[in-house]
Amino acid sequence: MKLVKAMRSGALSVQHGDKRVQYRSLAEMQAALDGIDEDIAEGTGKKRKRVFYIDSSRGF
């Protein structure tokens, strides 16, 4: 997918045919990709897998 390739290269714009999208940050691109993944999951009837990361410290 062109969005993923652009993210990996660090580019903030994606072009498909005559349409071009300019993103403000990689975080905005990731949010768009997450939305696409959710739409695909809904269309196929599958639940999207979610990953949670836990970060803790002892306070020292």
N, C-alpha and C positions, 0 to 999 in steps of 0.2 A: 504494500500500500504506500502511496506517495507520501502520506502524512508521517508515517513511521520512518521512512527513509530521510525525510527532511529533518525530523527530530534527531535522528542519529548523526546527521551531518552538522547540526547546529543552525541550520537555516530556519528563518522565521516566516518564510512564504512558501506556498504550494500552488502549483499551476496544473490544471487539468483541462486540456483543450484550450478554449478561449477564456476560461474563468481562472481567476487568480485570487487567493486569499492570503492576506498579510496578518500574522498574529503578533501580539505585543510581547509575548514571552513563551518560554517552553512550558510553563505551568498552564497557560491558556491553551496551548496545543494539546497537552495531556488531558485537560478537561474536555476538549472536543473529542479526542480519541475515546475517552471513557464514555461519553454520550453515544458515540457510534457503537461501541461494544454493547451498551445497554439496549440500544434499538435492535441490534442483531439478535441478542439473547431473547428479547420479547417476541420477535418475529419467528423465531425457531421454537419457542416454547421452553427454552432452557433457562435456568437461572444462572446469572453471572457469578462466577467465583469471586469472592472477596478475600483479600489478604489484610490482616491487621498486624502491625508491628508494635511491640511493647518496648518502651524505653524506661528504665528505672535507674535510680542512683541512690546511694546510701546517704547522701547529704554531707559528705566529708569534704 
